[in-house]
Amino acid sequence: MPSPFLYLTLTTLPLATTALYLHHLHSSLTKNVHCHTTPHLQSPSLSLPASIPRDGSTHLIMHERATKVVPTPALPRYPDPRAILTTYLRHNMVAFSRYPPAWMLYFAISDVGVRKTFSAPYLTSLNYEIGDLVNGVYRVITRTDSKVEMLFDPPRSYRGPAVTGLLAVEIREEGEQTVFVNDTVMWREKGGKAVVLEGKVGRWTHEIIAAGLVEGGTKWLMEEGTR
Ligand SMILES: *[C@@H]1O[C@H](CO)[C@@H](O)[C@H](O)[C@H]1NC(C)=O
């Protein structure tokens, strides 16, 4: 019979290793991608619904911003000014569709047609224009050469947790440097149920995913985007 000590080690080791690994992942990712989460909006330019006051009077607004700066000459050049954002989104939304939060969304939707919006052939065929549906629940509401905003807008068949939020992705060229920004905004009525970004663990896991996507997507653009 194994000793209690061995037993304890065998059962807690995987958990501790996973926690250590995630800790390592979080700190190495946030070295390359700056993450900042606040209980208010960090930028006035985000398209929150008009019914949500931005002053915090009736709603709590959580804002996570992940930013990475890349040397512009390291990025591919496309003849079409909006192509870099399209290419980046195609790659990153496919990457996101393989993360656990996307599986959760997938299984919360029974509609076969909507489930198709999680597939790589679909996601890489999109130009991320207004009205496009991405990964089942994100509806494009803003599209310019440098910015896309998507509102959490689940289909009728959605049976997952109620979420109210917005994703914004921006690629801003500032001369020799190009800034990649990924915004996640979640809001709720005061007194309502807390959103993911309010809790320590939720914020931490969310930052790992957002920073991982920005890091992976910018690397991919620099290495493969020119092909
Ligand atoms: C931005 O981060 C959110 C949340 O982690 C993620 O769902 C989304 O796919 C990311 N967008 C891009 C283009 O990386």
The ligand as an SDF file (V2000), in Angstrom:
LIG
                    3D

 14 14  0  0  0  0  0  0  0  0999 V2000
   -8.9750   38.7810  -28.4680 C   0  0  0  0  0  0  0  0  0  0  0  0
   -9.1630   38.1640  -27.2070 O   0  0  0  0  0  0  0  0  0  0  0  0
  -10.3940   37.5160  -27.0580 C   0  0  0  0  0  0  0  0  0  0  0  0
  -10.5230   37.0610  -25.6400 C   0  0  0  0  0  0  0  0  0  0  0  0
   -9.4750   36.2580  -25.2380 O   0  0  0  0  0  0  0  0  0  0  0  0
  -10.5200   36.3850  -28.0520 C   0  0  0  0  0  0  0  0  0  0  0  0
  -11.7790   35.7950  -27.9730 O   0  0  0  0  0  0  0  0  0  0  0  0
  -10.2970   36.9100  -29.4470 C   0  0  0  0  0  0  0  0  0  0  0  0
  -10.2470   35.8320  -30.3350 O   0  0  0  0  0  0  0  0  0  0  0  0
   -9.0170   37.7050  -29.5410 C   0  0  0  0  0  0  0  0  0  0  0  0
   -8.9360   38.2780  -30.8860 N   0  0  0  0  0  0  0  0  0  0  0  0
   -7.8590   38.1880  -31.6340 C   0  0  0  0  0  0  0  0  0  0  0  0
   -7.9670   38.7240  -33.0130 C   0  0  0  0  0  0  0  0  0  0  0  0
   -6.8340   37.6980  -31.2440 O   0  0  0  0  0  0  0  0  0  0  0  0
  1  2  1  0
  1 10  1  0
  2  3  1  0
  3  4  1  0
  3  6  1  0
  4  5  1  0
  6  7  1  0
  6  8  1  0
  8  9  1  0
  8 10  1  0
 10 11  1  0
 11 12  1  0
 12 13  1  0
 12 14  2  0
M  END
$$$$
